[in-house]
Amino acid sequence: MIRRIRHHVETHNWFAVFIDLLIVGVGVFLGTQANNWNEERIRRSEAADYRQEIVSDLKANEIDLVWRKAYYEAVRKHAIAALAVVELPSRGEGEAFLIDAYQASQVWARPLTRTAYDEMIGAGLSRNMGDQATRSRLTAYYTQIKQFDITAIGVTSYRDRLRRALPYAIQADIMKRCGDRVTTLSNGVQISALPERCALGLNAAQISSAVARLKAADLHEDLTRQIADLDQKVAGYERFLGLATNLRLRLQSAAA
């Protein structure tokens, strides 16, 4: 083409030169457009892959949230039972009280899954994830997760003070007989649950000594604060379960 243009210039065939340049320009334009279309196709394909990965993460979060809400409801039940005895010892400062006091300090502390979302942001594909409303909900969900994780992972002083005061032998027995029951699901998500019932078989001297140590530690205020924290966790897990479900359904609808 260059040789042809040079020939037409040398022969002063300006019309032919114009046609040649026009052909070159159209070719460059079409080549650029084809490249842009191909890049856009690749970006749409990558965005679709990330969207599916985010949907998978949201499904995992939904399972996680259901079980963690149930877990902390069980912890809260133990905490309420322990507080009742602390405030009214005549209810019975026995083995059940020691178990309740310990189980009230249990935690399941890990952040919610957001790997696919962070990778998608890093790849610069946020604008390919759906319409403005969908993108806004996606951003809002993961921004709020970052904030809620502070509460979800947070641990009050009660856990530390209780586990300093309760004799270790009793703690070890509770962990063995009444500790978390961990199950790994087919998708790799691990869930935990506390047993509904458990017994240690402590004798009267062991119970009396352990109760005396807990009384000396004066855990009333810390236990009260622990229950307030558990209330926040349970409410937060319930709220985020709804948010995760709604966002997943919206992303699936956008992909359809």
C-alpha positions as CSV (number, residue, x, y, z in Angstrom):
1,M,0.0,0.0,0.0
2,I,2.8,2.4,0.8
3,R,4.5,1.7,-2.6
4,R,1.2,2.3,-4.3
5,I,0.7,5.6,-2.5
6,R,4.2,6.7,-3.4
7,H,3.6,5.8,-7.1
8,H,0.4,7.9,-7.2
9,V,2.2,10.8,-5.6
10,E,5.0,10.7,-8.1
11,T,2.4,10.6,-11.0
12,H,0.4,13.4,-9.3
13,N,-2.7,11.3,-9.2
14,W,-4.2,13.1,-6.2
15,F,-7.5,11.4,-6.5
16,A,-5.9,8.0,-6.3
17,V,-3.9,9.2,-3.3
18,F,-7.0,10.4,-1.6
19,I,-8.7,7.0,-2.2
20,D,-5.5,5.2,-0.9
21,L,-5.4,7.3,2.3
22,L,-9.1,6.8,2.7
23,I,-8.7,3.0,2.5
24,V,-5.8,3.2,5.0
25,G,-7.9,5.3,7.4
26,V,-10.9,3.0,7.2
27,G,-8.7,0.0,7.7
28,V,-7.1,1.6,10.8
29,F,-10.5,2.6,12.1
30,L,-12.0,-0.9,11.6
31,G,-8.9,-2.5,13.2
32,T,-9.2,-0.2,16.2
33,Q,-12.9,-0.9,16.5
34,A,-12.4,-4.6,16.2
35,N,-9.7,-4.4,18.9
36,N,-12.0,-2.3,21.2
37,W,-14.9,-4.7,20.6
38,N,-12.7,-7.7,21.4
39,E,-11.4,-6.0,24.6
40,E,-15.0,-5.2,25.6
41,R,-16.0,-8.8,25.0
42,I,-13.1,-10.0,27.2
43,R,-14.1,-7.5,29.9
44,R,-17.7,-8.6,29.8
45,S,-16.6,-12.3,30.0
46,E,-14.3,-11.5,32.9
47,A,-17.1,-9.5,34.7
48,A,-19.5,-12.4,34.2
49,D,-16.9,-14.8,35.8
50,Y,-16.4,-12.4,38.8
51,R,-20.2,-12.0,39.1
52,Q,-20.5,-15.7,39.4
53,E,-17.7,-15.9,41.9
54,I,-19.3,-13.1,44.0
55,V,-22.6,-15.0,43.9
56,S,-20.8,-18.1,45.2
57,D,-19.2,-16.0,48.0
58,L,-22.6,-14.6,48.9
59,K,-24.1,-18.1,49.0
60,A,-21.3,-19.1,51.4
61,N,-21.9,-16.0,53.4
62,E,-25.6,-16.8,53.7
63,I,-24.8,-20.3,55.1
64,D,-22.2,-18.8,57.4
65,L,-24.6,-16.1,58.7
66,V,-27.4,-18.6,59.4
67,W,-25.1,-20.7,61.5
68,R,-23.2,-17.9,63.2
69,K,-26.5,-16.3,64.2
70,A,-27.6,-19.6,65.7
71,Y,-24.2,-20.0,67.4
72,Y,-24.3,-16.7,69.1
73,E,-27.9,-17.1,70.1
74,A,-26.8,-20.3,71.9
75,V,-23.9,-18.3,73.5
76,R,-26.3,-15.6,74.5
77,K,-28.6,-18.2,76.1
78,H,-25.8,-19.4,78.3
79,A,-24.8,-15.8,79.1
80,I,-28.4,-15.0,80.2
81,A,-28.5,-18.1,82.4
82,A,-25.2,-17.3,84.0
83,L,-26.3,-13.7,84.6
84,A,-29.4,-14.9,86.3
85,V,-27.3,-16.9,88.8
86,V,-24.9,-14.0,89.3
87,E,-27.7,-11.7,90.1
88,L,-29.6,-14.2,92.3
89,P,-27.2,-16.9,93.6
90,S,-30.1,-18.8,95.2
91,R,-31.0,-20.0,91.6
92,G,-28.1,-22.4,92.1
93,E,-24.3,-21.9,91.7
94,G,-23.7,-25.5,90.6
95,E,-22.0,-27.2,87.7
96,A,-24.6,-25.8,85.2
97,F,-23.6,-22.3,86.3
98,L,-19.9,-23.0,85.6
99,I,-20.7,-24.4,82.1
100,D,-23.0,-21.4,81.3
101,A,-20.4,-18.9,82.5
102,Y,-17.7,-20.6,80.3
103,Q,-20.0,-21.0,77.2
104,A,-21.0,-17.4,77.5
105,S,-17.4,-16.5,76.6
106,Q,-17.3,-18.6,73.3
107,V,-16.5,-16.8,70.1
108,W,-16.7,-17.6,66.4
109,A,-14.6,-14.8,65.1
110,R,-13.7,-14.5,61.4
111,P,-14.6,-12.0,58.7
112,L,-17.2,-12.6,56.1
113,T,-16.0,-13.8,52.7
114,R,-15.3,-11.1,50.2
115,T,-12.4,-12.4,48.1
116,A,-14.1,-12.3,44.7
117,Y,-15.3,-8.8,45.2
118,D,-11.9,-7.5,46.2
119,E,-10.3,-9.2,43.1
120,M,-13.0,-7.7,40.9
121,I,-12.3,-4.2,42.2
122,G,-8.6,-4.8,41.7
123,A,-9.2,-5.8,38.1
124,G,-11.2,-2.6,37.5
125,L,-14.4,-4.3,36.4
126,S,-16.9,-2.7,38.8
127,R,-18.6,-0.8,36.0
128,N,-19.3,-4.1,34.3
129,M,-21.2,-5.7,37.1
130,G,-24.7,-4.5,36.2
131,D,-26.8,-1.3,36.2
132,Q,-26.1,1.7,38.6
133,A,-28.5,0.4,41.2
134,T,-26.9,-3.1,41.3
135,R,-23.4,-1.5,41.5
136,S,-24.5,0.7,44.3
137,R,-25.9,-2.2,46.3
138,L,-22.8,-4.2,45.7
139,T,-20.6,-1.4,47.0
140,A,-22.9,-0.7,50.0
141,Y,-23.0,-4.4,51.0
142,Y,-19.2,-4.8,51.0
143,T,-18.6,-1.4,52.7
144,Q,-21.0,-2.3,55.5
145,I,-19.4,-5.8,55.8
146,K,-16.1,-4.1,56.5
147,Q,-17.7,-2.1,59.2
148,F,-19.7,-5.0,60.7
149,D,-16.6,-7.2,60.8
150,I,-15.3,-5.0,63.6
151,T,-18.3,-6.0,65.7
152,A,-18.3,-9.6,64.5
153,I,-14.6,-10.2,65.3
154,G,-14.6,-8.1,68.5
155,V,-14.2,-9.7,71.8
156,T,-15.2,-8.2,75.1
157,S,-13.2,-8.3,78.4
158,Y,-15.5,-11.0,79.8
159,R,-13.9,-13.7,77.8
160,D,-10.4,-12.9,79.1
161,R,-11.5,-12.3,82.7
162,L,-13.6,-15.5,82.9
163,R,-10.8,-17.6,81.5
164,R,-8.4,-16.2,84.0
165,A,-10.7,-17.0,86.9
166,L,-12.1,-20.4,86.1
167,P,-9.7,-23.2,87.0
168,Y,-8.0,-24.6,83.9
169,A,-8.9,-28.2,84.6
170,I,-12.6,-27.3,84.5
171,Q,-12.0,-25.3,81.3
172,A,-10.3,-28.2,79.6
173,D,-13.1,-30.5,80.7
174,I,-15.7,-28.1,79.2
175,M,-13.8,-27.8,76.0
176,K,-13.6,-31.6,75.7
177,R,-17.2,-32.4,76.6
178,C,-19.0,-29.2,75.6
179,G,-16.8,-27.5,73.0
180,D,-17.7,-26.5,69.4
181,R,-19.0,-29.2,67.1
182,V,-17.3,-28.2,63.8
183,T,-18.7,-29.5,60.5
184,T,-17.1,-28.9,57.0
185,L,-19.7,-28.6,54.3
186,S,-19.3,-29.8,50.7
187,N,-18.4,-26.3,49.6
188,G,-15.6,-26.1,52.1
189,V,-17.5,-23.8,54.5
190,Q,-17.0,-24.7,58.2
191,I,-19.8,-24.3,60.6
192,S,-19.8,-24.6,64.4
193,A,-22.4,-25.3,66.9
194,L,-22.5,-25.7,70.7
195,P,-24.1,-28.9,72.1
196,E,-27.5,-28.3,73.6
197,R,-26.7,-30.4,76.7
198,C,-23.5,-31.4,78.5
199,A,-22.4,-32.6,81.9
200,L,-19.0,-32.7,83.6
201,G,-19.5,-34.8,86.7
202,L,-17.7,-32.3,89.0
203,N,-17.7,-33.0,92.8
204,A,-19.0,-30.6,95.4
205,A,-15.5,-29.4,96.3
206,Q,-14.5,-28.6,92.7
207,I,-17.7,-26.7,92.2
208,S,-17.4,-24.7,95.4
209,S,-13.8,-23.8,94.7
210,A,-14.5,-22.7,91.1
211,V,-17.6,-20.7,92.1
212,A,-15.6,-18.9,94.8
213,R,-13.0,-17.9,92.2
214,L,-15.6,-16.5,89.9
215,K,-17.2,-14.6,92.7
216,A,-13.9,-13.1,93.6
217,A,-13.4,-12.0,90.0
218,D,-16.6,-10.0,90.2
219,L,-17.7,-10.6,86.6
220,H,-21.2,-9.1,86.8
221,E,-20.5,-5.9,84.8
222,D,-18.3,-7.8,82.2
223,L,-21.1,-10.4,81.7
224,T,-23.7,-7.7,81.2
225,R,-21.4,-6.0,78.6
226,Q,-20.9,-9.4,77.0
227,I,-24.7,-9.9,76.5
228,A,-25.0,-6.4,75.0
229,D,-22.2,-7.4,72.5
230,L,-24.0,-10.7,71.7
231,D,-27.2,-8.8,71.0
232,Q,-25.3,-6.7,68.5
233,K,-23.8,-9.7,66.8
234,V,-27.1,-11.6,66.5
235,A,-28.9,-8.6,65.1
236,G,-26.1,-7.9,62.7
237,Y,-26.0,-11.5,61.4
238,E,-29.7,-11.4,60.8
239,R,-29.5,-8.1,59.0
240,F,-26.6,-9.1,56.8
241,L,-28.3,-12.4,55.9
242,G,-31.1,-10.4,54.4
243,L,-28.7,-8.1,52.6
244,A,-26.6,-11.0,51.2
245,T,-29.7,-12.9,49.9
246,N,-31.1,-9.8,48.2
247,L,-27.8,-8.9,46.6
248,R,-27.3,-12.4,45.4
249,L,-30.7,-12.5,43.8
250,R,-30.1,-9.2,42.1
251,L,-26.7,-10.3,40.7
252,Q,-28.3,-13.5,39.4
253,S,-31.1,-11.6,37.8
254,A,-28.6,-9.2,36.1
255,A,-26.7,-12.2,34.7
256,A,-29.8,-13.8,33.3
